[in-house]
Amino acid sequence: MPLIDYHMHSICSSDGNNTMLEMALAAHRNGINIICFTDHVDIDNCQNGEPNPECFCNREKMKEMYKEALSGAPAEMNIRLGIELGEGNHDPERAIEIASSPEYDFILGSVHNLKGTPDFYDLKYYDKSVCLELIGRYMEELLELASVDCFDVMAHIGYPIRYTRRAGFKDIEISLNTYGDEIRQILKTLIENGKGIEVNCSGFRNPLVGGTIPTVDVLRLYREMGGEIITAGSDSHKSKHAGAGIREGFDILRNLGYKYITVFEKRKPEFLKI
């Protein structure tokens, strides 16, 4: 059975710590057979939420580092190149232009910050009402993004929970219990537009999350609604996390009745048995 990590960052991301080759070698040591690099291309400046005209400045660096990874990694590894395209709903025209770049196999679509605000990572969460107001806006923006044809799979549905819980609001969750109507509409739109979701496994190494992002009930609902395109990713930014949580993520998918995991080549989905 192949183990697949389709969400990995290198030093081509501002928050990355290792080269693509270092990440690939670490993934191989952890038993991962197929990987895709998804370095950040954020439409906004994550520190202030303002438009970032230099968001695609690392394009050539990505291509060169990818070549190094291909030549230096074990021959049996399948290594593909993608990006995590953030905030495509903030400037759809620009996002669609970036997504049309021919070198990419795969594009994750994400929302890390709301319009005109910093990344959820950098926000201050003063009380629960602030958290809920921000999450409500986040759900609205995910629905906007679901209709923009600039990505293949929506990343980490539930991203803000990492940071609201870090701030002490541990009872807040993004699940069918709390945002069921919004989640159903997002999934419906993704499925209608031929887009998928990911099992983001970073939560397994975060005790405040303790599982997948999105939650298991969302993964179950996506399958029940007819969703078929699903990827798995460690969301690793350090080599020691390459492939982390992937086995646990695969186990959850199998328990939910999924038969296949999705990989991409030149933006075309392929379905592998799990």
C-alpha positions, 0 to 999 in steps of 0.5 A, spaced: 500 500 500 502 506 498 503 512 503 502 519 500 503 525 503 500 531 498 501 537 503 509 539 504 513 545 505 520 547 503 524 553 504 520 556 498 515 557 503 516 563 508 515 558 514 519 552 511 525 550 514 528 545 509 530 544 502 525 539 498 530 534 497 531 534 505 524 533 506 523 528 500 529 524 504 525 525 511 519 522 508 522 516 505 525 514 511 518 515 514 515 510 509 512 515 504 512 513 497 509 518 494 509 526 495 507 533 493 510 539 495 505 545 496 509 551 498 505 557 499 503 562 494 499 567 498 495 572 495 495 576 501 501 578 505 499 574 511 502 579 516 497 584 515 492 582 510 494 586 504 494 584 497 501 581 496 504 583 489 510 579 490 506 572 492 509 568 486 516 571 486 519 564 488 516 560 482 523 559 479 526 557 486 521 552 486 522 549 480 530 549 481 529 546 488 524 541 485 529 538 480 534 537 485 529 533 489 528 529 483 535 528 482 537 526 489 531 522 492 531 515 491 529 513 484 523 509 487 519 515 490 514 519 486 515 526 487 510 531 484 510 539 484 504 543 487 503 549 491 498 551 496 494 557 493 492 562 499 486 566 499 484 565 491 477 568 493 480 575 495 483 576 487 480 570 483 483 573 477 490 573 479 489 566 483 486 563 476 492 566 472 497 563 477 493 556 477 494 556 470 502 555 470 504 549 467 509 546 471 504 544 477 501 537 478 497 539 484 494 545 487 491 546 494 486 552 495 486 555 502 484 560 507 489 563 512 487 570 513 480 573 512 480 579 507 484 585 510 486 581 516 492 578 518 493 570 518 489 567 523 496 565 526 497 572 528 490 574 530 489 576 538 483 572 540 480 576 546 474 572 548 469 567 545 465 572 541 471 574 537 473 567 535 466 565 533 465 572 529 472 570 525 470 563 524 463 565 521 467 569 516 472 564 515 466 559 513 463 565 508 470 565 505 471 558 504 464 558 500 467 563 496 473 560 495 469 553 493 467 557 487 473 559 484 476 555 479 484 556 481 485 549 485 484 542 486 483 540 493 481 545 499 486 545 504 485 544 512 477 545 513 477 548 520 484 551 520 482 557 525 481 552 530 489 551 531 489 558 534 483 559 537 484 553 542 491 555 543 488 562 545 485 558 550 478 557 547 478 549 547 471 548 547 470 551 540 470 546 534 468 547 526 464 540 525 457 538 523 455 540 530 457 547 530 457 549 522 453 543 519 449 548 514 455 552 512 459 545 511 454 542 507 454 548 502 461 548 502 462 540 500 456 541 495 459 546 491 466 543 491 463 536 489 459 540 483 465 544 481 469 537 481 474 539 487 476 535 493 478 536 500 484 534 504 485 530 510 490 534 514 494 530 519 497 536 522 492 535 528 495 529 530 501 532 532 497 538 536 494 536 542 489 541 542 487 538 536 488 531 537 486 529 530 484 530 523 482 537 520 477 537 518 473 533 523 471 525 522 464 527 521 466 532 515 470 526 512 464 522 513 459 527 510 463 528 504 463 521 502 456 520 503 454 526 499 458 523 493 465 526 494 470 522 491 477 526 490 480 526 497 488 527 499 492 526 505 497 531 507 502 532 513 502 539 512 509 539 514 514 545 515 520 541 518 523 534 515 522 531 522 514 532 520 514 529 513 509 524 513 507 525 520 500 522 521 499 519 514 498 512 517 493 515 522 489 519 516 489 513 512 486 508 517 480 513 518 479 514 511 478 506 511 474 506 517 469 511 514 469 506 507 473 510 503 477 505 498 481 510 494 486 516 495 487 521 490 494 523 487 494 528 481 499 529 475 498 535 471 492 537 475 488 530 473 486 526 478 488 519 479 485 514 484 489 509 488 487 504 493 488 504 500 
